[in-house]
Amino acid sequence: MQIQLARLAPVLFVWLWSTGFIGAKLGLPYADPGVFLFVRFLITAALLAILVSLFVGPWPRDPRFYFHQAVIGLLMHCAYLGGVFGGISLGLSAGLAALIVGLQPVLTALIAGLWLRERLSVLQWSGFVLGFVGVALVILDKHGSGSAAFAGGFAAIALCVVALFGISIGTVYQKQFGQGVPLFAATATQFMASALVLGVLAPLTGSMAIEWSGEFIFAMGWLVFALSLTAIGLLSYLISRGAASQVASLFYLVPPVVAIEAWLLFDERLGVQAIVGLVIVMVAVRLVRQQPATQAAAQK
């Protein structure tokens, strides 16, 4: 069962993470990014807290557990999602935002190398370079490189850079300080901390008004259950089992999968350049996720 989950988890995680753009696209017209994420985090935290209290429990007693999980939550939820949603709301194109955040696997590998002493082979570093090239090909094929992509100015780009560093540092931090902890209690704490911070920031950065349309309710439900609960849980599971840099390489697959979904669901064009980029990304992730011989032998 563990072997089957280990094989299925990366595929399921990439697919679920890729569907996040659907929820954002449906929900953001009806609420500002701050209140949108605040409600999402609050609902997720409440559901997980009820689950832990009634069925999983007990809650950990070590205060260090809550400190580390709060830091992980602020980095991987507040900084990452807040940065991406905020940048797009200021006018940055989704393609350019994805391209900036697409540097995450490389930055994570660099941080993991300095912080966790994770060593990568030449083939793995080649995979990181190829992966970014493949992602760039897919995004530029879909969104182009015109001046409209750069609308929003410095502030929008800066927010996406904050998102990039948030998810990269958060991935490495979780690998260092999030091992061997109860998954549901850890995730609940992450979202509680994120909801508290956004509860303060959201009124300062935009309107708290929400139009509770059918599209917004569907988007919120999908983002809570499919993304915040299932995908984040899978990400924590993958980080606990593999090197931070190898897990981060999965994010390269997200833009190509989004392109395929848009082609299937919305009949968006999938050009030759995007297809070439998809193939390059698949090869790149394969290279990055190969374990060096010494590491593979140590795990046997």
TIPA-32843 format. One record per residue (C-alpha): residue in one letter; x, y, z. Coordinates in Angstrom, 1 decimal, decimal comma. Last residue first. Example, Ala and Ser with C-alpha at 12.3 -4.5 7.8 and 13.67 -1.06 7.14 Angstrom:
2
@banu:S; xx:13,7; yy:-1,1; zz:7,1
@banu:A; xx:12,3; yy:-4,5; zz:7,8
REM end
This chain:
300
@banu:K; xx:18,5; yy:0,2; zz:0,5
@banu:Q; xx:18,3; yy:3,9; zz:1,2
@banu:A; xx:22,0; yy:4,4; zz:1,5
@banu:A; xx:22,5; yy:2,7; zz:-1,9
@banu:A; xx:20,2; yy:5,2; zz:-3,6
@banu:Q; xx:22,0; yy:8,1; zz:-2,0
@banu:T; xx:25,4; yy:6,9; zz:-3,1
@banu:A; xx:24,2; yy:6,2; zz:-6,6
@banu:P; xx:22,7; yy:9,6; zz:-7,0
@banu:Q; xx:18,9; yy:9,5; zz:-7,1
@banu:Q; xx:17,1; yy:10,3; zz:-10,3
@banu:R; xx:14,3; yy:12,8; zz:-9,6
@banu:V; xx:16,1; yy:15,6; zz:-11,4
@banu:L; xx:16,7; yy:13,7; zz:-14,6
@banu:R; xx:13,1; yy:12,5; zz:-14,8
@banu:V; xx:11,8; yy:16,0; zz:-14,1
@banu:A; xx:13,9; yy:17,3; zz:-17,0
@banu:V; xx:12,7; yy:14,6; zz:-19,4
@banu:M; xx:9,1; yy:15,5; zz:-18,6
@banu:V; xx:9,8; yy:19,2; zz:-18,9
@banu:I; xx:11,5; yy:18,8; zz:-22,3
@banu:V; xx:8,4; yy:16,8; zz:-23,6
@banu:L; xx:6,1; yy:19,6; zz:-22,3
@banu:G; xx:8,2; yy:22,3; zz:-23,9
@banu:V; xx:8,1; yy:20,5; zz:-27,3
@banu:I; xx:4,3; yy:20,3; zz:-27,0
@banu:A; xx:4,1; yy:24,0; zz:-26,0
@banu:Q; xx:6,3; yy:25,0; zz:-29,1
@banu:V; xx:4,1; yy:22,8; zz:-31,4
@banu:G; xx:1,0; yy:24,7; zz:-30,3
@banu:L; xx:-1,7; yy:23,8; zz:-27,8
@banu:R; xx:-4,6; yy:26,2; zz:-28,6
@banu:E; xx:-7,3; yy:26,6; zz:-26,0
@banu:D; xx:-10,3; yy:24,3; zz:-26,5
@banu:F; xx:-11,6; yy:25,2; zz:-23,0
@banu:L; xx:-11,6; yy:21,8; zz:-21,3
@banu:L; xx:-9,1; yy:19,7; zz:-23,3
@banu:W; xx:-6,8; yy:22,5; zz:-24,4
@banu:A; xx:-7,0; yy:24,2; zz:-21,0
@banu:E; xx:-6,2; yy:20,9; zz:-19,3
@banu:I; xx:-3,2; yy:20,3; zz:-21,5
@banu:A; xx:-1,8; yy:23,8; zz:-20,8
@banu:V; xx:-2,4; yy:23,3; zz:-17,1
@banu:V; xx:-0,5; yy:20,1; zz:-17,3
@banu:P; xx:2,4; yy:22,0; zz:-19,0
@banu:P; xx:2,3; yy:24,7; zz:-16,3
@banu:V; xx:2,3; yy:22,1; zz:-13,4
@banu:L; xx:5,1; yy:19,8; zz:-14,5
@banu:Y; xx:7,9; yy:22,1; zz:-13,4
@banu:F; xx:6,4; yy:22,0; zz:-9,9
@banu:L; xx:7,4; yy:18,4; zz:-9,7
@banu:S; xx:11,1; yy:19,5; zz:-9,5
@banu:A; xx:10,4; yy:20,8; zz:-6,0
@banu:V; xx:10,0; yy:17,3; zz:-4,7
@banu:Q; xx:13,5; yy:16,4; zz:-6,0
@banu:S; xx:15,0; yy:19,6; zz:-4,5
@banu:A; xx:13,5; yy:18,9; zz:-1,1
@banu:A; xx:14,8; yy:15,3; zz:-1,0
@banu:G; xx:12,2; yy:12,7; zz:-0,6
@banu:R; xx:9,9; yy:11,0; zz:1,8
@banu:S; xx:8,8; yy:13,8; zz:4,2
@banu:I; xx:8,6; yy:16,2; zz:1,3
@banu:L; xx:6,3; yy:13,9; zz:-0,6
@banu:Y; xx:4,0; yy:13,5; zz:2,4
@banu:S; xx:3,9; yy:17,3; zz:3,0
@banu:L; xx:3,1; yy:17,8; zz:-0,7
@banu:L; xx:0,3; yy:15,2; zz:-0,5
@banu:G; xx:-1,3; yy:17,0; zz:2,4
@banu:I; xx:-1,0; yy:20,3; zz:0,6
@banu:A; xx:-2,8; yy:18,7; zz:-2,4
@banu:T; xx:-5,6; yy:17,1; zz:-0,4
@banu:L; xx:-6,5; yy:19,7; zz:2,2
@banu:S; xx:-5,7; yy:23,1; zz:0,7
@banu:L; xx:-6,0; yy:22,1; zz:-2,9
@banu:A; xx:-8,8; yy:19,6; zz:-3,5
@banu:F; xx:-10,9; yy:20,4; zz:-0,4
@banu:V; xx:-10,4; yy:24,1; zz:0,2
@banu:L; xx:-9,7; yy:25,1; zz:-3,4
@banu:W; xx:-12,6; yy:23,1; zz:-4,8
@banu:G; xx:-15,1; yy:24,4; zz:-2,2
@banu:M; xx:-13,9; yy:28,0; zz:-2,7
@banu:A; xx:-14,2; yy:27,7; zz:-6,5
@banu:F; xx:-17,7; yy:26,2; zz:-6,2
@banu:I; xx:-18,9; yy:28,9; zz:-3,8
@banu:F; xx:-17,4; yy:31,6; zz:-6,0
@banu:E; xx:-19,0; yy:30,2; zz:-9,2
@banu:G; xx:-22,4; yy:29,9; zz:-7,5
@banu:S; xx:-22,2; yy:33,5; zz:-6,4
@banu:W; xx:-21,4; yy:34,7; zz:-2,9
@banu:E; xx:-20,3; yy:38,2; zz:-3,8
@banu:I; xx:-17,7; yy:38,9; zz:-1,1
@banu:A; xx:-16,8; yy:42,3; zz:0,5
@banu:M; xx:-13,7; yy:42,5; zz:2,6
@banu:S; xx:-12,2; yy:45,2; zz:0,3
@banu:G; xx:-8,5; yy:45,6; zz:-0,1
@banu:T; xx:-5,0; yy:45,7; zz:1,4
@banu:L; xx:-5,6; yy:46,8; zz:5,0
@banu:P; xx:-8,7; yy:44,7; zz:5,5
@banu:A; xx:-6,8; yy:41,6; zz:4,3
@banu:L; xx:-3,7; yy:42,2; zz:6,4
@banu:V; xx:-5,1; yy:41,4; zz:9,9
@banu:G; xx:-7,3; yy:38,4; zz:9,0
@banu:L; xx:-4,5; yy:37,5; zz:6,6
@banu:V; xx:-2,1; yy:36,9; zz:9,6
@banu:L; xx:-4,7; yy:34,9; zz:11,6
@banu:A; xx:-5,7; yy:32,8; zz:8,6
@banu:S; xx:-2,1; yy:31,9; zz:7,9
@banu:A; xx:-1,5; yy:30,9; zz:11,5
@banu:M; xx:-4,6; yy:28,7; zz:11,5
@banu:F; xx:-3,7; yy:27,3; zz:8,1
@banu:Q; xx:-0,3; yy:26,1; zz:9,2
@banu:T; xx:-1,7; yy:24,8; zz:12,5
@banu:A; xx:-4,3; yy:22,7; zz:10,7
@banu:T; xx:-1,6; yy:21,3; zz:8,4
@banu:A; xx:0,5; yy:20,2; zz:11,4
@banu:A; xx:-2,4; yy:18,7; zz:13,3
@banu:F; xx:-3,4; yy:16,8; zz:10,2
@banu:L; xx:0,1; yy:15,5; zz:9,4
@banu:P; xx:1,2; yy:14,4; zz:12,9
@banu:V; xx:4,9; yy:15,3; zz:13,0
@banu:G; xx:7,8; yy:13,0; zz:12,0
@banu:Q; xx:9,6; yy:15,6; zz:9,9
@banu:G; xx:8,5; yy:19,2; zz:9,7
@banu:F; xx:11,6; yy:21,0; zz:10,8
@banu:Q; xx:14,2; yy:20,4; zz:8,1
@banu:K; xx:12,1; yy:19,3; zz:5,2
@banu:Q; xx:9,5; yy:21,9; zz:6,2
@banu:Y; xx:12,1; yy:24,6; zz:6,1
@banu:V; xx:13,3; yy:23,4; zz:2,7
@banu:T; xx:9,8; yy:23,6; zz:1,2
@banu:G; xx:9,1; yy:26,9; zz:3,0
@banu:I; xx:12,2; yy:28,5; zz:1,6
@banu:S; xx:11,2; yy:27,7; zz:-1,9
@banu:I; xx:7,4; yy:28,5; zz:-1,4
@banu:G; xx:8,1; yy:31,8; zz:0,2
@banu:F; xx:11,0; yy:32,8; zz:-2,1
@banu:L; xx:8,9; yy:32,4; zz:-5,2
@banu:A; xx:5,8; yy:34,1; zz:-3,6
@banu:V; xx:8,0; yy:37,1; zz:-2,7
@banu:V; xx:9,2; yy:37,2; zz:-6,3
@banu:C; xx:5,5; yy:37,1; zz:-7,4
@banu:L; xx:4,8; yy:40,1; zz:-5,1
@banu:A; xx:7,8; yy:42,0; zz:-6,5
@banu:I; xx:6,5; yy:41,5; zz:-10,1
@banu:A; xx:3,2; yy:43,0; zz:-9,1
@banu:A; xx:4,9; yy:45,9; zz:-7,3
@banu:F; xx:7,2; yy:46,6; zz:-10,2
@banu:G; xx:4,6; yy:47,3; zz:-12,8
@banu:G; xx:1,1; yy:45,8; zz:-13,2
@banu:A; xx:1,3; yy:45,2; zz:-16,9
@banu:F; xx:4,2; yy:43,1; zz:-17,9
@banu:A; xx:2,3; yy:40,5; zz:-19,9
@banu:A; xx:0,6; yy:43,3; zz:-21,8
@banu:S; xx:4,0; yy:44,3; zz:-23,2
@banu:G; xx:4,1; yy:41,2; zz:-25,4
@banu:S; xx:5,9; yy:37,9; zz:-24,5
@banu:G; xx:3,3; yy:35,4; zz:-25,6
@banu:H; xx:0,7; yy:33,8; zz:-23,3
@banu:K; xx:0,3; yy:30,2; zz:-24,5
@banu:D; xx:3,5; yy:29,7; zz:-26,4
@banu:L; xx:5,4; yy:31,8; zz:-23,9
@banu:I; xx:4,1; yy:29,7; zz:-21,1
@banu:V; xx:5,0; yy:26,3; zz:-22,7
@banu:L; xx:8,4; yy:27,4; zz:-23,9
@banu:A; xx:9,3; yy:28,9; zz:-20,5
@banu:V; xx:8,3; yy:25,7; zz:-18,7
@banu:G; xx:10,6; yy:23,7; zz:-21,0
@banu:V; xx:13,5; yy:26,1; zz:-20,5
@banu:F; xx:12,9; yy:25,9; zz:-16,7
@banu:G; xx:12,9; yy:22,2; zz:-16,8
@banu:L; xx:16,0; yy:22,0; zz:-19,0
@banu:V; xx:18,0; yy:24,0; zz:-16,4
@banu:F; xx:16,7; yy:21,9; zz:-13,5
@banu:G; xx:17,4; yy:18,7; zz:-15,4
@banu:S; xx:21,0; yy:19,7; zz:-16,1
@banu:W; xx:21,4; yy:20,2; zz:-12,4
@banu:Q; xx:20,2; yy:16,6; zz:-11,9
@banu:L; xx:22,5; yy:15,3; zz:-14,6
@banu:V; xx:25,5; yy:17,1; zz:-13,0
@banu:S; xx:24,6; yy:15,3; zz:-9,7
@banu:L; xx:22,9; yy:17,0; zz:-6,8
@banu:R; xx:24,1; yy:17,3; zz:-3,2
@banu:E; xx:21,7; yy:18,1; zz:-0,4
@banu:R; xx:23,7; yy:19,9; zz:2,3
@banu:L; xx:20,5; yy:20,8; zz:4,1
@banu:W; xx:21,0; yy:24,6; zz:4,2
@banu:L; xx:23,3; yy:25,4; zz:1,3
@banu:G; xx:22,2; yy:22,6; zz:-1,0
@banu:A; xx:18,6; yy:22,9; zz:0,1
@banu:I; xx:18,7; yy:26,7; zz:-0,7
@banu:L; xx:20,2; yy:26,1; zz:-4,2
@banu:A; xx:17,8; yy:23,2; zz:-4,9
@banu:T; xx:14,8; yy:25,3; zz:-3,7
@banu:L; xx:15,9; yy:28,2; zz:-6,0
@banu:V; xx:16,1; yy:25,9; zz:-9,0
@banu:P; xx:12,7; yy:24,2; zz:-8,3
@banu:Q; xx:11,1; yy:27,6; zz:-7,6
@banu:L; xx:12,1; yy:29,3; zz:-10,9
@banu:G; xx:8,6; yy:28,6; zz:-12,2
@banu:V; xx:7,3; yy:31,2; zz:-9,7
@banu:I; xx:8,6; yy:33,9; zz:-12,2
@banu:L; xx:7,3; yy:32,0; zz:-15,2
@banu:A; xx:3,9; yy:31,4; zz:-13,6
@banu:A; xx:3,5; yy:35,1; zz:-12,8
@banu:L; xx:4,5; yy:35,9; zz:-16,4
@banu:G; xx:1,9; yy:33,5; zz:-17,8
@banu:A; xx:-0,8; yy:34,7; zz:-15,3
@banu:S; xx:-0,3; yy:38,2; zz:-16,6
@banu:L; xx:0,5; yy:40,9; zz:-14,1
@banu:G; xx:-2,4; yy:43,3; zz:-13,6
@banu:L; xx:-2,4; yy:44,1; zz:-9,9
@banu:S; xx:-4,7; yy:41,2; zz:-9,3
@banu:I; xx:-2,2; yy:38,8; zz:-10,9
@banu:G; xx:0,5; yy:40,0; zz:-8,5
@banu:G; xx:-1,8; yy:39,7; zz:-5,4
@banu:F; xx:-2,9; yy:36,2; zz:-6,3
@banu:V; xx:0,7; yy:35,1; zz:-6,8
@banu:G; xx:2,1; yy:36,9; zz:-3,7
@banu:G; xx:-0,7; yy:35,9; zz:-1,4
@banu:L; xx:-0,5; yy:32,3; zz:-2,6
@banu:Y; xx:3,2; yy:32,0; zz:-1,9
@banu:A; xx:3,7; yy:34,4; zz:1,1
@banu:C; xx:0,5; yy:33,4; zz:3,0
@banu:H; xx:0,5; yy:29,6; zz:2,1
@banu:M; xx:4,0; yy:28,2; zz:1,9
@banu:L; xx:5,9; yy:30,8; zz:3,9
@banu:L; xx:3,3; yy:31,7; zz:6,5
@banu:G; xx:2,2; yy:28,1; zz:6,9
@banu:I; xx:5,8; yy:26,8; zz:7,3
@banu:V; xx:6,5; yy:29,5; zz:10,0
@banu:A; xx:3,3; yy:28,4; zz:11,8
@banu:Q; xx:4,3; yy:24,8; zz:11,6
@banu:H; xx:7,7; yy:25,6; zz:13,2
@banu:F; xx:6,2; yy:27,6; zz:16,0
@banu:Y; xx:3,4; yy:25,1; zz:16,7
@banu:F; xx:5,8; yy:22,1; zz:16,9
@banu:R; xx:8,2; yy:24,2; zz:19,1
@banu:P; xx:5,4; yy:24,5; zz:21,6
@banu:D; xx:5,5; yy:20,8; zz:22,3
@banu:R; xx:2,1; yy:19,6; zz:23,5
@banu:P; xx:1,0; yy:17,9; zz:20,2
@banu:W; xx:-2,8; yy:17,7; zz:19,8
@banu:P; xx:-4,4; yy:14,4; zz:20,7
@banu:G; xx:-6,0; yy:13,7; zz:18,3
@banu:V; xx:-7,3; yy:12,0; zz:15,2
@banu:F; xx:-11,1; yy:11,7; zz:15,4
@banu:L; xx:-12,8; yy:14,6; zz:17,3
@banu:S; xx:-10,1; yy:17,1; zz:17,9
@banu:V; xx:-8,0; yy:16,4; zz:14,8
@banu:L; xx:-11,0; yy:16,4; zz:12,4
@banu:I; xx:-12,5; yy:19,5; zz:14,1
@banu:A; xx:-9,2; yy:21,4; zz:13,8
@banu:L; xx:-8,9; yy:20,3; zz:10,1
@banu:L; xx:-12,3; yy:21,6; zz:9,2
@banu:A; xx:-11,6; yy:24,9; zz:11,1
@banu:A; xx:-8,2; yy:25,4; zz:9,5
@banu:T; xx:-9,6; yy:24,8; zz:6,0
@banu:I; xx:-12,5; yy:27,2; zz:6,5
@banu:L; xx:-10,2; yy:29,9; zz:7,8
@banu:F; xx:-7,6; yy:29,4; zz:5,1
@banu:R; xx:-10,2; yy:29,8; zz:2,3
@banu:V; xx:-11,9; yy:32,7; zz:4,0
@banu:F; xx:-8,5; yy:34,5; zz:4,4
@banu:L; xx:-7,5; yy:33,6; zz:0,8
@banu:F; xx:-10,5; yy:35,3; zz:-0,8
@banu:V; xx:-10,4; yy:38,1; zz:1,8
@banu:G; xx:-6,8; yy:39,0; zz:0,6
@banu:P; xx:-7,3; yy:38,3; zz:-3,1
@banu:D; xx:-10,3; yy:40,6; zz:-3,4
@banu:A; xx:-13,6; yy:38,8; zz:-3,9
@banu:Y; xx:-16,1; yy:38,0; zz:-6,7
@banu:P; xx:-13,9; yy:38,2; zz:-9,8
@banu:L; xx:-11,2; yy:36,2; zz:-7,9
@banu:G; xx:-13,3; yy:33,0; zz:-7,6
@banu:L; xx:-13,6; yy:31,5; zz:-11,0
@banu:K; xx:-10,1; yy:32,2; zz:-12,2
@banu:A; xx:-8,6; yy:31,3; zz:-8,8
@banu:G; xx:-10,5; yy:28,0; zz:-8,7
@banu:I; xx:-9,5; yy:27,1; zz:-12,2
@banu:F; xx:-5,9; yy:28,2; zz:-11,6
@banu:G; xx:-5,7; yy:25,7; zz:-8,7
@banu:T; xx:-6,3; yy:22,8; zz:-11,1
@banu:S; xx:-2,6; yy:22,4; zz:-11,7
@banu:W; xx:-2,0; yy:21,6; zz:-8,0
@banu:L; xx:-4,5; yy:18,8; zz:-8,2
@banu:W; xx:-2,9; yy:17,3; zz:-11,2
@banu:V; xx:0,7; yy:17,6; zz:-9,9
@banu:F; xx:-0,3; yy:16,2; zz:-6,5
@banu:L; xx:-2,1; yy:13,2; zz:-8,1
@banu:V; xx:0,9; yy:12,3; zz:-10,2
@banu:P; xx:3,4; yy:12,7; zz:-7,3
@banu:A; xx:1,2; yy:10,7; zz:-4,9
@banu:L; xx:0,6; yy:7,7; zz:-7,1
@banu:R; xx:4,0; yy:6,1; zz:-6,9
@banu:A; xx:4,4; yy:6,6; zz:-3,1
@banu:L; xx:0,8; yy:5,6; zz:-2,6
@banu:Q; xx:1,4; yy:2,3; zz:-4,4
@banu:I; xx:4,6; yy:1,6; zz:-2,4
@banu:Q; xx:2,8; yy:2,4; zz:0,9
@banu:M; xx:0,0; yy:0,0; zz:0,0
REM end
